Amino acid sequence: MPELPEVETTRLGITPHVESQTITKVTIRNYSLRWPIQSDIEDCLVGQHINHISRRAKYLLLHCTDGTLIIHLGMSGKLRVLDSADNVAKHDHADIQFGNGITLRYNDPRRFGAILWTQDDIQHHKLLEHLGPEPLCAAFSADYLYKKAQKRKVCIKTFIMDGKVVVGVGNIYANEALFLAKIHPKTTSSQLSNRQLEQLVTTIKQVLEKAIAAGGTTLKDFRKSDGQPGYFAQQLNVYGRDKQACHHCDNKIQTYKEAQRATYFCPLCQPLLN
């Protein structure tokens, strides 16, 4: 699944091509995504000017003249910037064409993504209003996380992956941040001190910034807007490295399942608190 760095990389990739452009044509080939695309979306979008493009969690927001186009990549979705609307392939579900001749194409084999149009206040949209702070903003701090953690008695990995606590810390980056912070993923959130959580906030920001800079993690379903894969996976410390030597201590990385997700850790670098 594309995680926050992949979505941010996509935003950065498409912005120079479609921001400040006007939509001239919309072609929907499959209306059945995670939520059905509204039947009149072509009429709603044609003529809309793209004022700017932002991201909230893993939602791409195209802020238009009279509303906001919300795009979610789901499990396997990707956006491509093309010079024409030709050469349509399987799973190319939607094209948005602009006055500069660019086509923004949405491809999604599993169809778990979404393309939604709203004219309501985007901050209060039902998909966004309950989300926690962005991990790279100042509001996501050790003090904020400490106050949240004291009210919860769940594993810290589950805690930081909760979108109501903080958005965008997906499985890969949660594993990596906990390793760098020397925190065992099974540690109960309320056990951690403010100092430990300060270190965790720092490492979360570090791994996400590094991933964004590198162009996103190489996942088989993800391609940047120019069609090239990301390269951050080459720099992972624990994720996907079960039974391999830890880069820091040479002890073997271990793994277990938590909430149906693979969790990776070094038992020496990340001791479990009693």
HUGIVEN-V441528 format. One record per pair of residues at least 4 apart in sequence whose ideal C-beta (glycine too) atoms are under 7 Angstrom apart, sorted by sequence separation. I is the first residue (numbers start at 0). GAP is how many residues later the second one is. D is the distance in whole Angstrom. If there is no record, write none. Layout:
((I,GAP,D) (I,GAP,D))
This chain:
((1,4,4) (3,4,6) (4,4,6) (5,4,7) (6,4,7) (7,4,6) (8,4,6) (9,4,6) (10,4,6) (13,4,6) (14,4,5) (31,4,6) (32,4,6) (36,4,6) (39,4,6) (40,4,6) (41,4,6) (54,4,7) (63,4,7) (72,4,4) (87,4,5) (97,4,5) (117,4,7) (119,4,7) (124,4,6) (132,4,6) (139,4,6) (140,4,7) (141,4,6) (142,4,7) (143,4,7) (144,4,6) (145,4,7) (147,4,7) (153,4,5) (154,4,7) (155,4,6) (156,4,6) (157,4,7) (162,4,5) (168,4,6) (169,4,7) (170,4,7) (171,4,7) (172,4,6) (173,4,6) (174,4,7) (175,4,7) (176,4,6) (182,4,6) (186,4,6) (191,4,4) (192,4,7) (193,4,6) (194,4,7) (195,4,6) (196,4,6) (197,4,7) (198,4,6) (199,4,6) (200,4,7) (201,4,6) (202,4,6) (203,4,6) (204,4,6) (205,4,6) (206,4,6) (207,4,6) (208,4,6) (209,4,6) (222,4,5) (223,4,5) (235,4,6) (245,4,6) (256,4,7) (265,4,5) (1,5,6) (30,5,6) (54,5,6) (55,5,6) (62,5,5) (63,5,6) (72,5,6) (107,5,5) (119,5,6) (122,5,7) (123,5,5) (134,5,5) (138,5,6) (153,5,5) (159,5,7) (168,5,5) (177,5,5) (186,5,6) (191,5,5) (210,5,6) (222,5,7) (235,5,7) (244,5,5) (245,5,5) (256,5,6) (257,5,5) (264,5,5) (30,6,4) (54,6,7) (61,6,7) (96,6,5) (121,6,7) (122,6,7) (132,6,4) (133,6,7) (158,6,6) (159,6,6) (210,6,6) (215,6,6) (222,6,6) (223,6,6) (52,7,7) (53,7,5) (60,7,5) (61,7,4) (117,7,6) (132,7,5) (151,7,6) (177,7,5) (244,7,6) (245,7,6) (254,7,6) (255,7,6) (30,8,7) (52,8,7) (94,8,5) (95,8,4) (160,8,6) (215,8,7) (221,8,7) (243,8,7) (254,8,6) (27,9,6) (52,9,5) (53,9,7) (60,9,6) (105,9,6) (159,9,5) (160,9,7) (182,9,7) (214,9,6) (242,9,5) (243,9,5) (254,9,5) (84,10,5) (94,10,5) (148,10,7) (160,10,7) (236,10,6) (242,10,7) (51,11,5) (58,11,6) (59,11,4) (217,11,5) (241,11,6) (252,11,6) (253,11,6) (49,12,6) (50,12,5) (84,12,6) (93,12,4) (217,12,5) (240,12,5) (241,12,7) (27,13,7) (50,13,7) (58,13,5) (91,13,6) (92,13,6) (160,13,5) (182,13,6) (216,13,6) (217,13,6) (241,13,4) (252,13,6) (253,13,6) (27,14,7) (49,14,6) (50,14,7) (57,14,6) (92,14,7) (159,14,6) (215,14,3) (25,15,7) (48,15,6) (91,15,5) (92,15,6) (214,15,4) (216,15,5) (217,15,4) (237,15,5) (250,15,6) (25,16,4) (47,16,4) (48,16,5) (90,16,5) (213,16,6) (214,16,6) (215,16,6) (216,16,5) (250,16,7) (47,17,5) (90,17,6) (147,17,6) (156,17,5) (182,17,6) (213,17,5) (248,17,7) (250,17,4) (47,18,6) (82,18,7) (84,18,5) (90,18,5) (180,18,5) (213,18,4) (25,19,5) (83,19,6) (180,19,4) (248,19,5) (25,20,6) (245,20,4) (248,20,6) (24,21,7) (80,21,6) (81,21,4) (93,21,6) (156,21,6) (210,21,4) (247,21,6) (22,22,5) (23,22,7) (155,22,7) (180,22,5) (209,22,7) (241,22,7) (245,22,7) (22,23,6) (80,23,6) (81,23,6) (176,23,6) (179,23,4) (240,23,6) (245,23,6) (22,24,7) (44,24,7) (21,25,7) (22,25,5) (78,25,6) (79,25,5) (238,25,5) (78,26,7) (139,26,6) (176,26,4) (179,26,7) (237,26,4) (21,27,5) (78,27,6) (79,27,7) (155,27,6) (176,27,4) (179,27,7) (237,27,6) (156,28,4) (237,28,6) (20,29,5) (76,29,7) (77,29,5) (155,29,6) (19,30,6) (76,30,7) (154,30,6) (158,30,4) (176,30,5) (18,31,6) (76,31,4) (131,31,6) (134,31,5) (154,31,5) (155,31,5) (175,31,5) (17,32,6) (75,32,6) (130,32,6) (131,32,5) (134,32,7) (154,32,7) (18,33,6) (75,33,5) (130,33,7) (131,33,5) (132,33,6) (133,33,6) (134,33,5) (154,33,7) (155,33,5) (18,34,5) (73,34,6) (75,34,4) (129,34,6) (131,34,5) (133,34,7) (134,34,6) (172,34,5) (74,35,5) (131,35,6) (152,35,6) (153,35,6) (168,35,6) (172,35,6) (73,36,6) (76,36,4) (130,36,5) (152,36,7) (155,36,7) (74,37,4) (151,37,5) (152,37,5) (14,38,5) (73,38,3) (151,38,6) (172,38,7) (13,39,7) (73,39,3) (33,40,6) (72,40,5) (73,40,7) (148,40,4) (149,40,6) (71,41,5) (148,41,6) (10,42,6) (71,42,4) (70,43,7) (148,43,6) (10,44,5) (69,44,7) (70,44,6) (159,44,7) (171,45,6) (69,46,4) (7,47,6) (6,48,6) (68,48,6) (69,48,7) (145,48,5) (148,48,6) (10,49,6) (9,50,7) (66,50,6) (67,50,6) (6,51,5) (44,51,7) (66,51,6) (145,51,5) (66,52,4) (141,52,6) (144,52,5) (6,53,6) (65,53,6) (3,54,6) (67,54,5) (141,55,5) (1,56,7) (141,56,4) (144,56,6) (178,58,5) (141,59,5) (178,59,5) (32,60,7) (140,60,6) (175,60,6) (60,61,6) (139,61,6) (175,61,6) (175,62,7) (28,63,7) (29,63,4) (174,63,5) (175,63,6) (16,64,5) (28,64,5) (174,64,5) (13,65,6) (28,65,7) (6,66,6) (27,66,5) (13,67,6) (26,67,7) (171,67,5) (12,68,7) (26,68,4) (58,68,7) (9,69,6) (58,69,7) (134,69,5) (135,69,6) (25,70,6) (134,70,6) (1,71,5) (24,72,4) (44,72,7) (55,72,5) (135,72,6) (22,73,6) (23,73,5) (43,73,5) (134,73,6) (135,73,7) (0,74,5) (23,74,6) (56,74,5) (22,75,6) (23,75,5) (32,75,7) (55,75,7) (21,76,7) (40,76,5) (20,77,4) (21,77,5) (20,78,6) (32,78,5) (33,78,5) (36,78,5) (184,78,5) (20,79,5) (31,79,6) (33,79,6) (34,79,5) (37,79,6) (17,80,6) (32,80,6) (33,80,5) (184,80,5) (32,81,5) (34,81,7) (183,81,6) (32,82,6) (190,82,6) (17,84,6) (16,85,5) (186,85,7) (17,86,6) (178,86,7) (183,86,4) (185,86,6) (186,86,5) (177,87,7) (178,87,6) (181,87,6) (182,87,6) (183,87,6) (174,88,6) (181,88,6) (183,88,4) (174,89,5) (183,89,7) (13,90,6) (170,90,5) (178,90,7) (178,91,6) (177,92,7) (157,100,7) (156,101,6) (157,101,6) (154,103,7) (56,106,6) (156,106,6) (56,110,4) (57,110,6) (56,111,6) (77,144,6) (80,144,5) (75,145,4) (77,145,5) (79,145,6) (80,145,7) (74,146,7) (78,146,6) (79,147,6) (3,164,3) (2,165,7) (3,166,7) (2,167,4) (2,169,6) (2,170,6) (4,203,6) (8,203,6) (3,204,6) (7,204,5) (4,206,4) (8,206,5) (4,207,5) (8,207,4) (5,210,4) (4,211,5) (5,211,7) (12,211,5) (13,211,5) (4,212,7) (12,212,3) (12,213,6) (2,214,7) (9,214,7) (8,215,6) (9,215,6) (5,216,5) (1,220,5) (8,221,6) (5,224,7) (4,227,7))
